[in-house]
């Protein structure tokens, strides 16, 4: 596809100045976590870490992608808040939160701000 695109097409494709950023999340739960404790964690995660920061989450219990709840990019501040919330959880033995990356085209590099 041509790289000389109109502004309208760049916006529709979410490229160049319309690039949207998010991050991958992998969770490792402590051994012996009951189903009720897992459900409680997921509810708290979605309520306190995701929705309260204007974010959205797509994925399962142990792996997913965090993006902005509406059109746009996750900010470094929002990512840091999410990371801080996860660090304070005793239900996890660890987690991996990727650096901000392109939501639509993960193989593309992040455009400078």
Secondary structure, 3 states (H helix, E strand, C coil): CCCCCCHHHHHHHCCHHHCCEEEEEEEEECCCCCHHHHHHHHHHHHHHHHHHHCEEEEECCCEEEEEECCCCCCCHHHHHHHHHHHHCCCCEEEEEECCCEECCCCCCCCCCC
